[in-house]
Amino acid sequence: MGRIQFFEWEDQAWFPARIRDYMTDFLQFLTNKTRMFSPLVPELNYLLKTTGSNQLIDLGSGGGGGLLSLNEDLQKINPEVKIVLTDLYPNHKAFQFTQSQARNFKAIPEPVDARNVPKKLKGVRTMFLSFHHFGPEDAVRILQNAVDSKQAIFIAEGQDRSVLSILAMFFSPLTVLFTTPLIRPFSWGRLVFTYPLPLVPLFTWWDGIVSALRTYSVEELQGLIQNVSNSESYEWKTDRVKSGPAHLIFLSGHPKNRKAD
């Protein structure tokens, strides 16, 4: 099945920020509870040690998806790690909640574009559940910006472009309905737009299916790397690893001279 660059509601600039935030809050809750990204901790710690950094610059943080549980696992082997939350459409309440749960989080309140990251933000760049939002041209721009800035980058997706993954997305509305009362910070608006006006489960259902259809395969990630100028100055790794009943796809890259600027 070929990759389909279709639209997701939350990508649209005009899409109501409140609904977008409720959707990213759901993803944050689900990925933390399932500890989705725990299998990737060794890869992340390797990048931090290899580059001599103790800071992750998370791009497209959304509601902080999976970072709390990932942080807990990472701190066990790297107590000095710090995580900076950024997004093109910052979910300020979610950022504040994440910061309240762990002292080593910092949030950037201004919009940050993963295709053109401010030079002052130095560290291992990460993208969790967000790289598929970008078409091939912009995806290459993200990788190119990291290489030009001599910063390491780590990209992970929690779904793949398989029939099983797409079918699983059809159950997402039910998951939203069951988990919404447990999501923090609590919001009456979240309840309103989940139950009497079920916009959150409907939009989550659509975006989940499209996310699977847009996800790059390992081979496609390798193809993107080939289009990055000076890519030979980096060490790259792409792979597919198991996480619970599902699989994660990841890409990592760091300067061959080990230390990032």
N, C-alpha and C positions, 0 to 999 in steps of 0.2 A: 504494500500500500504506500503510495507516494505521499510526501508531506503536503498538507493543504494549508495555505496561508489565508485562513478565514478570519473574521472579526470576532473579538470578545467584547462584551458590553463594558467591562471595567476599563478597557483601553481607551474608550472614547472620552475626549476632553470634556464634553458636555454632560457626561453621565453623572447623576446626582452623587455628590461626595459621600453623603450619609449611607446610601445603599452600597457604594463601593467599600466603604469602611466596614460595614456589617459583613460583607462577603470575605474581605481579607481577615477580619476577626475570626471567622469560622475556620479558615485555612490555618491560621495561627493556632487555634485551639486543637484542631485535629492532628496537625503535625507534631505538636508538643506531646499530646496524650499518647500517640502511637510511637513516639521517639523515632520518627521516620528516618532521621539523618544520622543516628548513632553509628551505623556501619562506616560512615565517612570520616569519623573523628581521626583515625590514624593518618589519612591522606591530608587532612587540614593541618594537623600537628606537624607533619613532615614539611609542608610548605612554610609554616611559621619558622621552624628551626632552620630550614635551608636558606631562607631569605634574611634571617636575623631579625625578624619582626615579632612583636607580640600583639599586633592589632589587626583585626578583621574590619574591612570597610564593606559593609553589606549594601549592595545595590538592589533597588526594587524590593525593599524590606516589607512593603505592604503592612500587614498587622504584626510583623515580627515573626512570620511563619517558621515554627520549629526551632527558633534560635534559643529559647529558654532551656529546652531539654538538651539541645546541642551544647550550649554553654556549660551546663552541669557536667556533661561527659568530658568536655574539653578541659575544664578546670581541674579535673582529677589528675590529668597528666601535664597540664600547663597552667598553673595557678595564676600566672601573670597576664593571661590573655585579656584583651579588651575588645569590645565590639561596638562599632559605630553604625547606627541605623540611618539609612537614607532612602529616599524614594522620589520619583518624579511627581507623585501625588501623595505627599506625606500624610499618614494616618496619625495625627498628633495624639489623640487619646490612647491609641494602641501603643505608640512609642512611650508615652508617659507611664502606662501600665507596665510595659516591659522593663523600663528603668526602675520602677518601684520594686520589682521582683529580684533584681540583681544589681549590685553596685558597679559592676564593670561595663555597663551599657551606657552609651552616649548617643544622643539623637541630633541630627541636623534638621532644623525646622524648615529650611529653604528647600525648594525642589532641586534634586540632583539627577542629571541625565547620565545614564550608564554609558552612553556613547561619547560623552565629553565630561569626564569626572574632574572636578577642580584639583589642581596640582597639590594643594595643601593637604588633601586627603591621602595620606600615605599608609600603606599596609597591604595585606593580602586581600584583594578584592573578591567578594563572594556574591553569587547570585543563586538563590534557592527558589525553585518553582517560578522563575520569571523569564528565563532566557528564551523560552518558546514564543513569548510575545513579539519577538523581533524577527522580521523577515531576514533573508540571507544577507542583504546589503547592510542592514543595521547591525546584524549579528557580527559581521566581520568588523564593522566600525568599533564595536565594543572590545573585541579582541585586539584590534589595532591600537586603540587608545591605551590599553594596558601595556602593550609592547613599547609604544612610543614613550610612555611614562616610566618604563622599566619597573613596573609593579607586577607582582604575581597575581594570578587570577584563578578562581575555582568556581565552576558552574555545576549545579546539580538539579536534576529534574526528578520528580516523584512519580512520574508516569511514563509510559512509552507508547509508541504508535502501534499497539497490538489490539486485536479484537477483544481480548480479555480486559485490557485496560479501558477500552471505550465502553464496554458493557458495564464495567464497574461504576462508571460515571452516571449511569441511569439510576443508581441507588442514592446518589448524592442528595436529592431533595429530602429523602427520608432521614438521612443522617443529619441534615440541617434541622429538621423538625425535632428530632430527638435530643440533639445536643445544645440547641439555642439557650434553654434555661440555665445551662452550666457555664456559658461563656462569660468571662469577665474582661473589662468592667461591665457591670449590669447596665442595661439600657431598656427603658420602656419602648423606645422607638424600634429597637431590634425585635421585640415581641410583636409589635404592630405590623411590621413589614415581613414577618415570618408566618404569622397565623391568619388574622383576618384579611390581610393584604399580602399574600405569599410571594412578594417580589424577590426576596432574597433566595429562597429555594429554587425558584424558576430561573433566575439569572445565573445562579451557581451551577445548576444543571446544564445550561447551555454552554457556559464558559468552560466547564469541566470537560465536556465532550470535545469542544474545539481545542482545548489545551492538549488533549491526547493527539488530535489530528495534526497539531502544529509542532509537536515535540521532535527535535532532531535525533536521528539515530546516531550510534557511535560512528558509523561510516560517514554520515553527513557532517558530523562535528569535525572529523579529520579533514574533510573536504574544505570546510570553512577555514581551518588553520592554513591550508595551502594557499589561500587567497590573502593572507596577512603578510605585508611587507616586513622583511627582516625576521620572519618567523623562525629561521634557523638559529637565531641567537637565543632561543628559548628551548627549554626541555618541556615537551608536551606529553600528556597521558590522557587517554580516553578509555572508559570501561563501563561495564554494566554489572552492578552488584545487587545481591538480594537484600531486601529489607522487609521482614515479615513475609506476607504472601505475595508482595509485589517486588518490582525491581526498580533500582535507581540508575540513572544514566549520569555520568559525570565527566567533566573535562577539567584538567588542571594544567597550568603552565607557569614557569618561573624562569628568570634569566639564568643562562648557563654559568655566569660568573658568580652564581649562588646569591650574593647579597644584592637586594634591591636597593634603589636609591632612596 
